Amino acid sequence: MQLGMVGLGRMGANMTRRLMRGGHTMVVSDLSADAVKGIAGEGATGSSSLDDLVSKLKAPRAVWVMVPSGDATEKTVQALLSTMQAGDTIIDGGNSYFKDDVRRARLCANKGVHYVDVGTSGGVWGLDRGYCMMIGGPKEAVERLDPIFKTLAPGRGDIARTPGREKLSGNAGGTSSGTSEEGYIHCGPSGSGHFVKMVHNGIEYGIMQAYAEGFDIFKNATSKELPEEIRYDLNLPDIAEVWRRGSVISSWLLDLTAMALLENPTLSEYSGFVQDSGEGRWTIQAALEESVPAEVLTAALYTRFRSRQEHTFAEKMLSAMRQKFGGHVEPKKAGK
């Protein structure tokens, strides 16, 4: 299948590579001519502008936007919409606010253009691991793009089936009628994909905070304020490692934590300045609108705010995990 990709950053470039490996034809665009040239050297077709990209696609066209959320995404979608035609599809794979998706979908529909929002998780590891995708938009557009999603997704791999899923109605052989076991899902109408990804990231904040606080307790178990008989000089990399094996709290985030601690048990290269990319805030806003108590997620968000004023080992842990799964780099003058 042919697809346009706008944005060749940490994820956009690797998604392009994964799609080309899967046999898809890619036309790419980026503000950096060098980035376009580099991916073109790997087999993609480069373009000099968004208009040029659209002109190199065959109808019905599909363009995946993978640029920073907010103003950059808004301008890109508006520019594409002015060029694309009825039957074409714009895909927003970034971390946009779901209410913006609803508005953009209406604008696109007025011109007969489909708008699909895709919450994408996988970070810098997605090229080889695949990307978990949460998709919102019209059914006909999502179904037409299924070959793209199937290639980007991790597939079933060696993950055991959830007991009972074989009983779900669907295809012959007792398989589920959906694609969730493949690593992607059509959540519903416009905005629903980014809504699910938003809450996913809010939960991520809470899980990361729990790990970070736990290891901070370990780090301070040698405190001189404690009675000598209950002071423990613990091996943090080994604790993370043993938890990876059979523990009820094992996870990919714990895998990355173990990696970071093995590389540097003191995390001295991190200041503890922890950014938030917006989804945590939006998750709390949604909880408020729905009158849903979300104490853990709210506390995790507030801790990130506090981290920009003073830094603990727990905050260094959060910073280390963000760097590992998403390649997020701390600001050079963090905390100053």
N, C-alpha and C positions, 0 to 999 in steps of 0.2 A: 504494500500500500504506500502511496505517496503522502508525505506530511511535511508541512513547514514548521520550523522551530525558531522562535524568536527568543534570544537570550541564551548565551553559551557560557554561563557561569558554572559554579561548582556542580549543580545538578543538570542544567540544560545540556551541557556538553556530553556528560556521561549518558544521559538518556538518549541523546542522538546516536552515540556509539552503540548502545545496546540495541536500538532499533535497527541500525544498519547491520549489526551482527545477525539480526533476525530476518534479514532480507528486505527490509523496507527502504524506500527511496526518500532521501531527506534533502530538503532545501532549507538553508540556514541563514539567519540574520543576527547581527549583534552590533552594538555601538563600536566595538573594537574590530577594526579591519583585520588585525593580526589573529584574533580569535576565529573569525570566519575563514581566513586563509588556512589556519591550522587544521580545522575540521574538514575543510574542503580537500586538504591533502590526504585525508583518511577515507575519502570516498563520497562526501556530501557535495551538493551543488551550492556554491556560495551565491550571495546576493548583496547588492550594494545599498539597498534600501528596502523598506516594507513594500513599496509599490513594485519594486523589482522582484521581491520574493513572491508576491501574489501572482505576478505575470508569468512566473515559471512553474506555477501549479496548474494542474488540469482540474476542470470542474467535474463534480462538486469538490471544492477545495476544503482543506482542513489545516488550520494553523494553530499550533500549540504555543501559548505565551508563557515563558518561564523567566519573568523579570521580577524585581522587588515589588512587593505589594504596595498599594497606595497609589501615589501620583504616577509612577512609572507604568504600572499596569493600566491605569485609567487612560493615559495618553496612548498607549500601544493599542488597546482595544478600540478606542475611538478612531485611530488612524487606520486600522485594519477594516473597520466597519465601513469607512468611507470608500474603500476600494473593492471590498468583496461583494458578491452577488447572492441573490436568492438561492438557497440550497447549500450554500457554503456553511462551514462551521468554525467558530472561534472557541478554542479551548483555553481556559485559564487554569494552569497547573500550579500556580503559586499559592501563597497563604493569604488570599483576599478575605475581606469581611463578607460573610454570607449575604448580608442585606445589600451590599454593592452588587453582588451577583444577580439578585432579583431585579434590581434596577437596570443593569446592563442587558439582562435577558430580554426585558421588555423593549429596549431600544433596538436590539438585534432583531427581535420578532417583527418589528414594524417594517423591516427591510426584507423579511423572509430569511434572515440568517439565523442559524442555530447557535446557541451559546451553551457551552458545557463547562461546568466547574469541577475541577479534579483536585481534591485534597491529596497531596502526594507525600508519603513518608518513605524514607530510605537513606536520605543524606548522601554523604560522600561515598558510601559503601554500595549504593544501588546498582552500579554498573555490573557488579558480579552477583550481588545478593538479590537484585530485583527491587521493585518499588511497590509498596502497599498503596492502593489507590481507592479513594472514596469519591464516588462520581455522582454529580447532580446534573439534571438536564432532560430534554425531551427524549423519550424512549427510542424513536427512530434514529436520532443522531448518535446516541450512545451505542446502539446495536451496529450501526455502520462502522463505528470506530473500534469495534471489539478486537479486530486483529492487532491494533496498536496497543490496547490495554493488555491483551494476552501476552504480547512480547515483553512489555515493560514489567509485568507482574512476576513475582518469584516462582509461581507455580506451586504445586503441592509439595515438592521436594520430599524430604524424609520425615516430615511432621506427621505424627500419628493422627488419624481421624478422631474427632470428638465422638465418644461413644453415643450411639443413637442417631447420628447423621445418616447412616446407611438406611434408616427407616423412613427418611423424608421422601415425599412423593417427588417424582421427577423423571429422569431418563431411565431407560432400561438398565437393569443391574442394580437398582436401588440407590443411584447417585442423586445428589441434590440438584434441583433445577437451577440453582444460582451459581455464581462464580466466586463466592466468598472463600472457598477452599483453595482457589487458585491465587488469591491475594488481591482481588479487586471486587468491587461491589457497586451496583447502581443503587444509590440510596433513595432517590426520588427526584422531584422536580428541581428546578433551578435554585441554587443556594444550599441544597441539602448536603451536597458533597463537602463543601467547605464548612458547613455547620458541624458535620461529624468530625472532620479533621480538627476543627477548632477545639471541640471537647477532648479529642485525643491529645492535643497538645497541653490542654489544661491538666489532664490526668498525668501527663508526662512530668509536668512541674511538680506535682505531688509526690510521684514515685521518686524522682531525683532528690527532692528535699528529704524524704525519709532515709534514703541511703546516705545522703550527706550528713545528716544529723547523727545517724548511728555511728558513722566512722569518726565523727568529731568527738563523740563520747569515748570511743576507743583511743583516739589520739591524746585525750586528756586524762586517761586512766593512770598516768604517772604523776599527776598533780601532787605537789608537796602538801597541799591542804588535806589530802586524804591520809588516813592512818596507814602506816608503812605496810602493814600486813595485807591491805587490799589495794596496793599500788601494782598495776600490771603494765609491763613493757611489752605491748602486743605487736605481732607482726601483721601489719595491715594488708600487705599484698597476699599473704597466705590465707588470711581470713576471707578476703574476697574470692580467692581461688577455691577454697573448700566450699563456700556457699554456692559456687557455680555447679557443684556436683551433687545433685540429689536434694538440694535445699528447696523448700517451698517458696522461697523468695528469689530463686534464680530468674534471670532475664537477660536480654541483650544489653540493657543498660548496666547490669552487673558485670557482664563480660567486658564492657568498655571501661568500667571502673577498675576491674582487675588489671587491665592493660595499662591504664594510666598510673596506678600505684606501683606496678612492677617497674615501669620506666623511671619513676621517681617517687619513692614512698612519702617524701615531704611535700610534694607538689610545689616545689619552690619556684618553678617557672610561671606559676599562676598567682595573680594578685588576689583573686576572689571577687573581682568586679563582674557581676552577672547581668547580662542584658536580658530583656524579654522582647520577643518579636511581635507581640500584640495579641496572639491567640489566647493567652492566659487572661488578659484583661477582658477580651470579648466573651470568654467562657463565664467569667463572673457576672458580666452584664446580662448574659442570657439567664443565668441562675436567678438574678434579681427580678428580671421580667417574668420568670416562671414561678417566682416565690419558692425556689428550691434551695434549702440550706446546703452550702458548699464550703464548710469550715476549713477543711484541709487544703483545698485548691486555693482558697483566698489567702490563707496563711502562707502558702508557698509563693504566691505572687508578691505579697508584701515583703517577704524575706529577700526577694530579688531587688526590690526597691532599696531596702536597708543595706544591701551588700555594696551599694555605690557610695556609702558613707564610711563603713568600717568593715574589716574583713576577718573572717574566721576560717578555720580549716574546712568547715562544712561548705563555705562559699567557694573555696578553692576546689573542692570536690565537684560542685555544680559546674564551675567553669571548665574543669577537666573533662567532664562528661559531655558538655556542649561541644568542646573542641573535637572530641573523639567521634561523635555521631554525625555532626554537621559541619565540621571544619570551621566553627565559629572562633574567631580570634578576638581576644580581649582588646579594648582600646589601649593605645600606647601609654596614655596618661591616666589609666584607670585609678579611680578613687582619689585623684588629686584635684 
